[in-house]
Amino acid sequence: MNTQTQPQDVQQKSARDVTPERRGSRQEVAMRPPVDVFETADGITLRADMPGVSKDRLELRVDGTTLQLEGKIEFPMGTNLEALYVDVRSTLYRCSFALSNELDTGRIEANLKDGVLTVHIPKRAELRPRRIEVRSA
């Protein structure tokens, strides 16, 4: 996915907001997933590539005007199998976005399919464009 110019309603926070995670005796730095952001008259849609993350290992949080995404990659291993080599720098995805007050964070919808997380955040109803019916007198 290509990261596109982000609408004013949502802005990705800086790399300083991504904090290292302790994993055993080493410190693991979270990866920032590639995210595409689309704006329509109805709201904002974010699509994040998070391969290897299952629904139960994914967490979305809204704290004030900040949306936080976090997912952990899981490597299912069969019995009597041991991984000799895994080409993954980190098993943790994390990113956060600053949301504008125009968005209705109480009605966020999220869907995870084939490693792609889709999050839709609608605009508040009173701020959406609407058609006004004109009646004849």
C-alpha positions as CSV (number, residue, x, y, z in Angstrom):
1,M,0.0,0.0,0.0
2,N,1.2,3.5,-0.7
3,T,0.9,6.1,1.9
4,Q,-1.0,9.0,0.4
5,T,-1.2,12.7,1.4
6,Q,-3.3,12.6,4.6
7,P,-6.5,14.7,4.9
8,Q,-6.6,17.3,7.6
9,D,-9.1,15.3,9.5
10,V,-6.5,12.6,10.4
11,Q,-2.7,13.0,10.8
12,Q,-0.2,10.2,11.6
13,K,1.8,11.0,14.7
14,S,5.6,11.1,14.6
15,A,8.0,8.3,15.1
16,R,8.7,9.5,18.7
17,D,5.2,8.3,19.6
18,V,6.1,4.7,18.8
19,T,7.7,3.2,21.9
20,P,9.9,0.2,22.3
21,E,8.3,-3.0,23.8
22,R,10.1,-5.3,26.2
23,R,10.3,-8.9,24.8
24,G,12.2,-11.3,26.9
25,S,15.7,-9.9,27.5
26,R,15.8,-7.7,24.4
27,Q,13.9,-4.6,23.5
28,E,11.6,-4.8,20.5
29,V,10.9,-1.7,18.5
30,A,7.4,-1.6,17.0
31,M,7.0,-1.4,13.3
32,R,4.7,1.2,11.7
33,P,2.4,-0.5,9.3
34,P,1.9,1.0,5.8
35,V,-1.4,2.9,6.0
36,D,-3.5,4.5,3.2
37,V,-6.0,7.2,4.3
38,F,-9.0,8.1,2.2
39,E,-11.5,10.9,2.8
40,T,-15.1,11.0,1.5
41,A,-18.0,13.3,2.3
42,D,-19.1,10.8,4.9
43,G,-15.9,10.3,6.7
44,I,-12.3,8.9,6.8
45,T,-11.2,5.4,5.9
46,L,-7.8,4.0,7.0
47,R,-6.4,0.8,5.5
48,A,-3.4,-0.7,7.3
49,D,-1.3,-3.6,6.1
50,M,-0.8,-5.9,9.2
51,P,0.0,-9.3,7.8
52,G,0.3,-12.1,10.5
53,V,-2.0,-10.2,12.9
54,S,-5.2,-12.0,14.0
55,K,-8.3,-10.3,15.3
56,D,-7.6,-11.5,18.9
57,R,-4.1,-10.0,18.8
58,L,-5.3,-6.6,17.5
59,E,-6.2,-3.6,19.6
60,L,-7.7,-0.3,18.6
61,R,-8.2,2.5,21.1
62,V,-9.5,6.1,21.0
63,D,-8.1,8.4,23.7
64,G,-9.6,11.9,23.2
65,T,-8.7,12.8,19.7
66,T,-6.0,10.1,19.3
67,L,-6.6,6.8,17.5
68,Q,-4.1,4.1,18.4
69,L,-3.6,0.8,16.4
70,E,-1.6,-2.0,17.8
71,G,-1.2,-5.6,16.6
72,K,1.1,-8.5,17.4
73,I,2.2,-11.0,14.8
74,E,1.6,-14.6,15.6
75,F,3.6,-17.5,14.2
76,P,1.6,-20.7,14.7
77,M,4.0,-23.6,14.9
78,G,2.9,-27.2,14.7
79,T,3.9,-29.7,17.4
80,N,7.5,-30.8,17.3
81,L,8.5,-27.9,15.1
82,E,11.0,-25.2,15.8
83,A,11.7,-22.1,13.8
84,L,15.3,-21.9,12.6
85,Y,14.9,-18.6,10.7
86,V,12.2,-16.0,10.5
87,D,12.6,-13.0,8.3
88,V,10.7,-10.5,10.5
89,R,12.3,-7.5,12.2
90,S,9.6,-7.1,14.8
91,T,6.4,-8.9,15.8
92,L,4.7,-5.7,16.9
93,Y,2.9,-3.1,14.8
94,R,2.0,0.2,16.3
95,C,0.9,3.6,15.1
96,S,-1.3,6.5,16.2
97,F,-3.3,9.2,14.5
98,A,-4.5,12.6,15.6
99,L,-8.2,13.0,14.7
100,S,-10.0,16.2,14.1
101,N,-13.1,17.2,16.1
102,E,-15.2,16.8,12.9
103,L,-15.1,13.0,13.2
104,D,-17.6,10.9,15.3
105,T,-15.2,8.7,17.3
106,G,-18.2,7.0,19.0
107,R,-19.2,5.3,15.7
108,I,-15.9,3.9,14.4
109,E,-16.1,0.6,12.5
110,A,-13.2,-1.8,12.0
111,N,-12.7,-4.9,9.9
112,L,-9.7,-7.2,9.5
113,K,-9.5,-9.4,6.4
114,D,-6.5,-11.1,4.9
115,G,-4.0,-9.0,6.9
116,V,-5.6,-5.7,6.0
117,L,-7.2,-3.6,8.8
118,T,-9.9,-1.2,7.5
119,V,-11.1,1.5,9.9
120,H,-14.0,3.8,9.0
121,I,-14.5,6.9,11.1
122,P,-17.7,8.8,10.1
123,K,-17.9,12.6,10.2
124,R,-20.4,14.0,12.7
125,A,-23.8,14.1,11.2
126,E,-24.2,17.9,11.6
127,L,-21.0,18.5,9.6
128,R,-21.8,16.2,6.6
129,P,-23.0,17.8,3.4
130,R,-26.7,17.2,3.0
131,R,-29.2,17.9,0.3
132,I,-32.0,20.3,1.1
133,E,-35.4,19.6,-0.5
134,V,-37.0,22.7,-2.0
135,R,-40.8,22.6,-2.1
136,S,-43.0,24.8,-4.2
137,A,-45.5,27.0,-2.3
